[in-house]
Amino acid sequence: MSQARKGRAPRAYLCQECGYRAAKWLGRCPGCSGWETMVEVAPEPRRSGGRAADPVSATGAERYVDLSLEASVRLPCGIGELDRPLGGGFVPGMLALLGGEPGVGKSTLALQCAAALAARAGSALYVSGEESKAQVRLRGERLGIRAADLFVLAATDLGSIELEIERLSPAFLVIDSIQTMTVPDVPLSAGSVVQVRECSVRLLGLAKARSLPILLVGHITKDGTLAGPKTLEHIVDTVLTFEGEPQLQHRLLRCSKNRFGPADEVGIFSMGPAGLESLANPSQWFLRDRQPLAPGSAVTVHREGSRPFLVEVQALAGRTAFGTPRRSAVGVDPPRLALLVAVLERRARLGFAEMDLFVNVAGGVRIQDPSADLAVACALASALTQSALDPEAVLLGEIGLAGEVRSVPRLEERLREAARHGFRRAVLPARDAACARGLGLVATPVTAVDEALDALLELRPGTASRPRRPATAAGEA
């Protein structure tokens, strides 16, 4: 006799890896091709009279012109470098996801944010699924947190968390982390794809129904992506990624998705004994230990998202002790470094064939922007000739294979940042020289990399002159 005739609901099987649902057990999941991943789950109850009401769209349709703008009222937490990528603060009903490598400071930032909002908004609830209440308190003592209206709950059952939210009615909620949360209706382990997705959907409905801003802390997999289903990033309103090396002080908070504001803002923090501190002036922080007259040092303006700040590019050249010279780059793309060395050898007649080259961006910044090409090239030439560059000059320009210096995007914003920090000279592409003059900078327009070297390098006594390109009767070779 079939299950339907006996009055029992049909069985359902769910894949633990991708969430594929089947009516019978399968050895291999059709969704993700995983073996032995199907487990039996409780069948979904039958609904009478159509689907249940969606908490997100519980009301009927309204005219666009009649819609309220209350959702646009933001709730700033007071941490400037966190409010910046959020677009000015949290929005009522926002579900935000904060991801990052282990040890980068996700829980520290979440706890500081909860404490700040508890003081501003009235109360906040910090739910920890990985630490006990005592461990959270110990970390709060290190950070100097004294928020009276900050509540801490150590739980992983989403049902009990919802009851506590109903009792406290907090103005802000932190879930640390979403991979530890479970829904009793889903008989799968915490952190599985199905559990993460179901918990996120329920928290989304809770956020919209109560106009409660929620911050989810998420883990990062070994390949650098947020753990859990990719749909998790589609469910949430905002995706924040916390980046930085544990051995370095600075941290970058990137926003890759934001339904309530721009998605190209970046927050910069410094990790210290008292926790994370906002770096309102990152240019000054990255140049604080700079030695202006040291050979091999050049300054450029780097952009993270829509934010420009000054960084120092350092280069060192030494005669190799092996047959093949080394090319080491930290913070610069190694293939890009090889390209610039080849251009300098061919177009500027500089000899790097027997030299070990080391390039570093001070402070641990990683530069992917080709606008730093000119700074890297001049730093290499300065290190080779042991001649210091102009300490008040900022270098901007992309270098092509022919040795030409090309324009860079958002040049006026970069130059304005350089002028604000006391730089008086800008070495830049010739076609963009007018931008520097309008900001009070002395423009040094260049069309090729050898022109930039001639304008910048002042050889010290006892050093050889920089080799020139041979000329012919018809012109330069």
Secondary structure, 3 states (H helix, E strand, C coil): CCCCCCCCCCCEEEECCCCCEECCCCCECCCCCCECCEEEECCCCCCCCCCCCCHHHCCCCCCHHHCCCHHHCCECCCCHHHHHHHCCCECCCCEEEEEECCCCCHHHHHHHHHHHHHHHHCCEEEEECCCCHHHHHHHHHHHCCCCCCEEEEECCEHHHHHHHHHHHCCCCEEEECHHHCECCCCCCCCCCHHHHHHHHHHHHHHHHHHCCCEEEEECECCCCCECCCCHHHHHCCEEEEEECCCCCCEEEEEEEEECCCCCCCEEEEEEECCEEEECCCHHHHHCCCCCCCCCCEEEEEEEECCEEEEEEEEEEEEECCCCCCCEEEECECHHHHHHHHHHHHHHCCCCCCCEEEEEEECCCCCECCHHHHHHHHHHHHHHHHCCCCCCCEEECCEECCCCEEECCCCHHHHHHHHHHCCCCEEEEEHHHHHHHHCCCCEEEEECEHHHHHHHHCCCCCCCCCCCCCCEECCEEC
